[in-house]
Amino acid sequence: MQLKEIHEQKRNAIETRLQEFRDAYLQSDEVIFEELCFCLMTPQTKAKSAAKVIDKLKEKNLLLTGSAGEIKKWMAPIRFNNNKSQYIVEARRLFSDEKGIRIKSKLDSLGDPIAMRSWLVSNVKGYGLKEASHFLRNIGFGNDVAILDRHILKHLVKNGVISEVPKSLTDKKYLEIEEKMKSFSESIDIPMAHLDLVWWSEETGEIFK
C-alpha cells in the first residue's frame, strides 16, 4: 500500500515530467543529440553534474563542433571523462550527414523502442542497455524499457521483485530483471515509467531525469 500511496501523491508531477519527455522528441535533432550525450555522461556521475556540463558545452558550441580534446576541458565533473569526450565525438560522427545531425529519422526507421534500444547498444559507443533505456525514456519512449541503475535495483530487492542486487549485470540478466519489473508494475497497476520516477524521487528528493 505504501508504494501505491507514494505514487498517488506524486502522480501529477510524474505525468507532467513524462509529458515533457514526450515533448522533447518534437524538438530538433540537435536537442535530441544533447540528450544522447547527457546519457553518455551519467554512468557513475550525478545527473545534475552531467546536465551542467551539457549546458556548458552548448554555451561553448562544442557539442556539435568540438574535438574530443576541446570537450574534455569542460568535463572535469564527469567520471571517465577522457573516454566519454571521445564517445561524444564518435556519436556525432555516427549521426551526421552533409545536412547535420540526423537522429530522429534513424530512430523512426527502427519502429519500436526495443528495436531502437538494440540498435543504440550495438552502434553508440558507451551505451549499454541502461544508458540506451535512459536516453529513450528521456525522449518519450520509456514505457517498455527499464533503467536498471543501483537505485532501481535496490528498490526491486526491497519490494521482493528480485532477491539481491546482482554483482554484475550482463545483458541477459538485465533483460530478465526488466521482465520481472514489468510484471511487478502490472501486478500493482503502476506503469513501469512511473515506478522508475517514484523510486528515483525517493532517492534524490525530486523528479529529474
Secondary structure by P-SEA (a helix, b strand, c coil): caaaaaaaaaaaaaaaaaaaaaaaaaccaaaaaaaaaaaaccccccaaaaaaaaaaaaaacccccccccccccccccccaaaaaaaaaaaaaaaaccccccccaaaaaaaccaaaaaaaaaaccccccaaaaaaaaaaaccccccccccaaaaaaaaaacccccccccccaaaaaaaaaaaaaaaaaacccaaaaaaaaaaaacccccc
